[in-house]
Amino acid sequence: MTYHSASCIVAGEHVTVEDGKAVAAALLKAFGFEDFEFRPDEKRSKYYIPDTQTEVYARHPVHGWVEVATFGMYSPSALAEYGGVGVPVMNLGLGGVERLAMIEYQANDVRQLTHPQFFSPVFSDSDLAAGIGLREAPPQTIPGILMAEAIQKVATVHAKEESPCSFEAWTGGECCGTKIHVFVEEDEENSRLCGPAVFNDIYVEDGKILGVPDTKKFAKVRENGGAAAGISYLEAVANLAAARIEEAACAGGEGIRVQVKMAKIPSDVNLKIENYVMRTITDNNKKTDVRGPIFVTVRSVLDG
């Protein structure tokens, strides 16, 4: 779209095209370039003497030889426009500071280097995993935080218990001055306290967001194939339930019931995906797959 150039001239009775090579070599070496070469320029501009126009190329690790400068001897007709120039004049122009920067920093595309706003940034799996968190804020009080931990502990211990069943996770603890009992339960018959996806963890693998179970099939993702977001479905749901119970207690409300059944999208399991993560996934045609049966029900009862 735009570029920045720099030009210089050398004038004198004995100046030749060889001076152009010497100046180009000195400038490029000052910039740290050692591997470059000179080629005749076939474009033949009218303001240069024929056969003196020369291109300078520097080597790029990806694109090979890249033109970075041009020099030549001004023709008498071009010099005549200025008047009073009676000696040979060599002109050298660096063909874009951006090209030099592209080689120096080994950028693959000069446009991406100079106009990054038009290109999607590149994020690693760890960068993307860092942009995954809880959709609703976790509990804000110490009792609320302990309540979330208790919900996780009880659900973990009794996850495979046959239903109907109910287990008390928080016994008469106070939150905002209110005594609360919290239960993890399942009312339906012929089921279990929790669904099989409750222990899934969130990972990012090759730009994809996945809910990964702790099974042999997904061992590669867990061990060395993906970046962990550090959040499990159970942790997200437990924090959601504890935060809502805490909010109700602090507002002077009644006991409540929080239930999460099937996860289809991240918000179903109380997950928030930052905008830069979603844009990266969309731009690169990646997927988000957090589907799975969670079936966690948490109920609170106020004491007195």
C-alpha positions, 0 to 999 in steps of 0.5 A: 500500500505504501513504502518508505524509500531512501535515495542518495547520489554521488557526483564527480568527474570520475564517478561510474556505475562501479561506485553504485556497487560500492555504495550499495555494498557499504549500505547493506553491510552496515545493515548487517547484510552479507549475502547480496548480488547485482543484476542488470535491470531490464526495466530501463528507465528513461532517466538512466544511461542505458546498461547502467541501471542495476538491481540489488538483491538480498537473500531471504530465508523463505523467498530467496533473492529479494530486490532491495535497491536500484542504482544507475547513472543519470542520463545527460537529458535527465541532468539537463533538467537541473542545469549546471550539472556538468559531471556524471551522477550516480543515483541509488535508491533503497527500494523500500525500508520495509523489504529490508525489515522483512529480510532482517526479521525473516517475515514471510510477507511484507504486507503482514509486517507493515500492515498487521491490522489486516491480518489475523494474529497468530496464537499458540494453543497456550495463548488460546487456552489462556482466553478460556474462563468462567462465564459467570463470576465465581463466588465472592465470599470465603464461604462461597468459595468453600461451598464450590470446593465442597460441591466438587468433592461430593460430586467426585466421590459419589458421581457413579452412585445410582439414582435417585440419590442425594448427598449433602455437600455443605452442612449448615455453613453460613454465607452472608449471615445465613445458614445454608445446606447444600445438596448434590442430587439426582431425582430421576430413577435408573441413572447416576448422580452425575453424567459421564462428561462431568470430569471432562477438562478443557484443552486446546489442541491445534487451535481447536477447543475440546472437552476432553475426558480422562480416557485412553482415547484422549490420552495423547491430548492430555499428555502432550498434544494440547494445552490445558485451560485448567478448567473442568466441567465440574469445576465450572458448574460447581462455581456456577451453583455456589455463586448463585446460591451465594447471591440468593443468600446475600440478597435475603432470598430462598433456597434455589436449585441449579441444574446443568444437563447437556452441554452443547456450547461453552455457555452451557457449562459456564464457560466464556471464550474471549473474543480473540479466541473465537475470532482465531477459531473462526478465521482458521475454520477450527471447531469448538466441541464441548458436547457431553452429558453432565447432569449435575443438580445442586440444591440449597436449603436455608436453615431457619 
